[in-house]
Structures are given as C-alpha cells and as structure tokens.
Amino acid sequence: MGLNKGKRNKKTHGKCRRCGEKAYHLQKGQCASCGFGKTKKRNDFNTAKPRKE
C-alpha cells in the first residue's frame, strides 16, 4: 500500500530565466517563485502579517 516512488525519474523544475531559482516548471512553462511565463510577476501575500484593527 505504498506510493510508487520508482517513477520519479523526470525533472519537473528547471532554472528560471527571470529570478534564477530552480522553480521553473518545465511542462507548465511557469515559474513557481516569480511567475515567469505569465505577464505579471508573482507576489506572495502570505509574507506580511495581517493588520489588527
């Protein structure tokens, strides 16, 4: 009942041309870090603390 870990032989992520991170998904053609492959840059909303009012 284990997972098939023998089929992990392909590279999913390569080096991104925009940010240089190894987060460019080769099949999607999109970077998981900066969003290269789309027109707008990816910005992470989870980094800032929520405002208390």
C-alpha positions as CSV (number, residue, x, y, z in Angstrom):
1,M,0.0,0.0,0.0
2,G,2.9,2.4,-0.5
3,L,3.3,5.2,-3.0
4,N,5.0,4.5,-6.4
5,K,8.3,6.1,-5.8
6,G,10.1,4.3,-8.6
7,K,8.6,6.5,-11.2
8,R,10.4,9.7,-10.0
9,N,12.9,9.9,-12.8
10,K,12.0,13.1,-14.7
11,K,12.9,16.7,-13.9
12,T,9.9,18.8,-13.1
13,H,11.6,22.1,-12.3
14,G,14.5,23.8,-14.0
15,K,16.3,27.2,-13.6
16,C,14.2,30.3,-14.1
17,R,15.4,32.9,-16.6
18,R,13.9,35.8,-14.6
19,C,14.7,35.1,-11.0
20,G,17.4,32.3,-11.2
21,E,15.6,30.0,-8.8
22,K,15.2,26.3,-9.7
23,A,11.4,26.7,-9.6
24,Y,10.5,26.9,-13.4
25,H,8.0,24.1,-14.1
26,L,9.1,22.6,-17.4
27,Q,5.7,21.2,-18.5
28,K,3.7,24.2,-17.4
29,G,6.2,26.8,-18.6
30,Q,5.8,28.9,-15.5
31,C,8.0,29.7,-12.5
32,A,6.6,28.9,-9.1
33,S,8.8,31.5,-7.4
34,C,8.3,34.7,-9.6
35,G,5.6,33.7,-12.0
36,F,7.7,33.9,-15.2
37,G,5.7,32.6,-18.1
38,K,2.8,35.0,-17.2
39,T,2.7,38.7,-17.9
40,K,2.7,39.8,-14.3
41,K,5.2,39.0,-11.5
42,R,4.0,36.7,-8.8
43,N,3.7,38.4,-5.4
44,D,3.3,36.4,-2.2
45,F,0.5,37.6,0.1
46,N,1.4,35.3,2.9
47,T,4.6,37.1,3.9
48,A,3.0,40.1,5.5
49,K,1.3,39.9,8.9
50,P,-2.4,40.7,8.8
51,R,-3.5,44.1,10.2
52,K,-5.2,44.2,13.6
53,E,-7.8,46.9,13.9
